[in-house]
Amino acid sequence: MRPIQNYYRRLQSFSRNARLYLLFTFIYGVNFSIYFLFFNLYILSLGYEPSFLGLLVALPSIVVTIVAIPAGFLGDRIGYKRALLLGMILMLVSIAGIVCFHKPAGLILFGILFGLGNSLVWVINAPFMAANSSEEERTHLFSVQFAMNTFSGFFGFLIGGSLPVLFANFLGVEAEGSMAYQATMLTCVGLILIAILPLLTIRAQDGRVGERLRLKSAFQRPTLLTKLLLPQLIISFGAGILIPFLNVFFKQRFAIPDTLLGTIFAGQSIAIALATLAGPPLAERLGKIRAVVFTQLVSIPFLLLLGYSSFFTLAAVGFLVRAGLMNMGSPLYLAFAMEQVEEKRRAAVNGLLTMSWSSGWAMSNWVSGQLQQGPGFGIIFAITCTCYLFVSVLIYLFFGGIDRPRSSLRKEEIKSEYRWE
């Protein structure tokens, strides 16, 4: 009972800003899950080939790669609250444009705009939470925020899976046609407007707002920075070549209806959320880095089950367990990374982390589109498994000898635990 009491006490200590940000995370997560579930299917329903879909999926990540560092500096300059609001407005305009304009040029243009907005929200996320939490509660806040995002995904996927049928019956169109998907994605515009409301009530607490930082400040301690960025690049390539297209994989491999697709993706959200909440206790026992490595390695057999089983039930089990294990370590690694740098450089460094992730993601999105038209998903799953295995070894070699379980540290060592080159 004591670990549960400690966990609850940490939750109660969250600041007002942190709680409002968790509310924003929930609403935004519902929106994003609906968008994620049907964007690929919407584009294919318009008659486009998988290769063009791969380009569209890659575009936002390409943009994030280019603007991540400037986005970090912009957040430090104008404040995290204003940067988040700007990012949400850009994403609102982009989704509305994607729904209304169906020509290739229009889809590409609004895909770029989506990437601009997403870069601001993604880059500012971690520095905002770090600025609005103490060292003692930070790991829990990162994990709870990640879990809240995935819990909201449960509702988004579950509700979203039924929306095309509802709109099809209301409009008198085909349930899996472009009109039904178009109406479904329009709900995302309304959800973004609602998600903006908690952001408006946040009291800005942004650390060193307004300080002019030079680009070279983001590249201080290059050895540490390289060790933090390289795993992000590799794992994002392995994830990006597969994860955005799992809805297409299930539809092609098992020909399941949209309602069932939404249900299993909702189940994935619950699996991720529960696993994420278990992350902090696991990190206290093993250390953040060992917990990340352990969960990534254990997820690989379930990824193989998902990719190569001919039975839908077994594939669904692999899908759910892999998602929970693989995502358990994500907030732990991010919290660990934020603890390595000074407060004034967090947004800039997180911009580099975001750039590293998005560049790998963008490259692999495009590659995946080509492979889907060629050899198919079999080789894609093999590439993802290889990347996950390699990056687990890499993270352990880089950080395994430095990061230790918090319970093994003497009180006077804790403050200096994460100060190294």
ABEGO torsion letter per residue (X at the ends): XAAAAAAAAAAAABBAAAAAAAAAAAAAAAAAAAAAAAAAAAAAAAGBBAAAAAAAAAAAAAAAAAAAAAAAAAAAAAEAAAAAAAAAAAAAAAAAAAAABABAAAAAAAAAAAAAAAAAAAAAAAAAAAAABBAAAAAAAAAAAAAAAAAAAAAAAAAAAAAAAAAAAAAGBBAABAAAAAAAAAAAAAAAAAAAAAAAABBBBAEBBGBBBBAAAAABGAAAAAAAAAAAAAAAAAAAAAAAAAAAAAAAAAGBBAAAAAAAAAAAAAAAAAAAAAAAAAAAAAEAAAAAAAAAAAAAAAAAAAAABABAAAAAAAAAAAAAAAAAAAAAAAAAAAAABBAAAAAAAAAAAAAAAAAAAAAAAAAAAAAAABAEAAAAAAAAAAAAAAAAAAAAAAAAAABBBAAABBAAAAAAAABBX
